[in-house]
Amino acid sequence: MRERIESELDPVQNAVRKRAAAQPPDPATVLWEVRDFAELARAGAYIAGDRRVSPKERTRWRLTFRRLTADALAALRHEDCGPAEEAVALLIDLACETKRLDYFRSEDPMEAAQFVVSDAAATLWGFVRERHGFARFATVAAAQLPRWESAYGWSRSGWGKLAEKETSLASVLGRTLRAPDAWTAFADCYLDALDQIARTEAAKPTSRRSYSYPDSDHRRSDRTRDLAEWHSMLLEHLAGSEAEDRLDRLARHPALGGPELTFIQARLAQLGGNTDAARTLVETCLRKLPGHNGFADFAVQIEAVLPTFTKDKLAERARRPIATAPS
């Protein structure tokens, strides 16, 4: 009521307020707020007794997260969009970390905040490509993909309303990369990003053994598992092309590891006509993960030897009744 009265008394100021509300938020201010929020969250201020965050604000963190997300995405429309891009990326980083770290008093933080990582990443990448061109987009997205991709989504439960809205980042990129040249250029940027990850991990001191979990082998294995769909898409688009040498580099990359990397090598061997080597490699994969559906299906396709557990699982899957749609 007060705003309506003020607008009638001073129409000029009312028009100024409307124009100001239509303008995007100041990117520098938004970035400062996002950095402060992320710093407090990582310091445990929202989960423990820290005077920098009031008890009331600790229970309202999800509202603050939503407001900062909306402001950061809106600030992308500003002429000086660099700080807004950094703010959105920082919020996605924080969202990915909450899957395994307790920053807030919530059993499933991103489900509580209703923050869809794949939607935010798609918006950011689409904006970067439109504003800065494909070369900048490929460099930025290729570096962020290994950091953000998750094989099972970004909620802790893996089910619910949020999980229904999520899609893999590989599928987001698949809708963006259409021309063969685009796949080659992006693959080059992706391999450069993996090189940087490998250099960073190799530069870490190794004077004494770390007993913390996860260790370097687990990190490489988990990274390769999270990126399995993306690697499969690279195999489909680059195999048999002039850029096939990128796949050889991918299959032996030091930033990757575990049975998922061995599976890439098996698929490359099969595509190259070396079926015997493919059988040996996929059998190695199944000895480590006998219940993996993708490994099992590929092994059946090339007639590899299956472990007993894998045979039993395939037989059980074959006995399941086929789901039919309701009439």
Buried (B, 14 or more C-beta within 10 A) or exposed (E): EEEEEEBEEEEEEBEEBEEEEEEBBBBBEBBEBBBEBBEBBEBBBBBEEEEEBEEEBBEBBBEBBEEBBEBBBBBBBBEEBEBBBBBBBBBBEBBBBBBEEEBBEBEBBBBBBBBBBBBBBBBBBBBBBEEBEBEEBBBBBBBBBBBBBBBBBBBBEBEBEBBEEBBBBBBBBBEBBEEEEBBBBBBBBBBBBBBEBBEEEEEEEEEEEEEEEEEEEEBBBBBBBBBBBBBBBBBEBBBEEEBBEBBEEBBEBEBBBBBBBBBBBBBBBBBBEBBEBBBBBBBBBBEEBBEBEBBBEBBBEBEBEBBEEBBEBBEEEEEEEEEEEEE
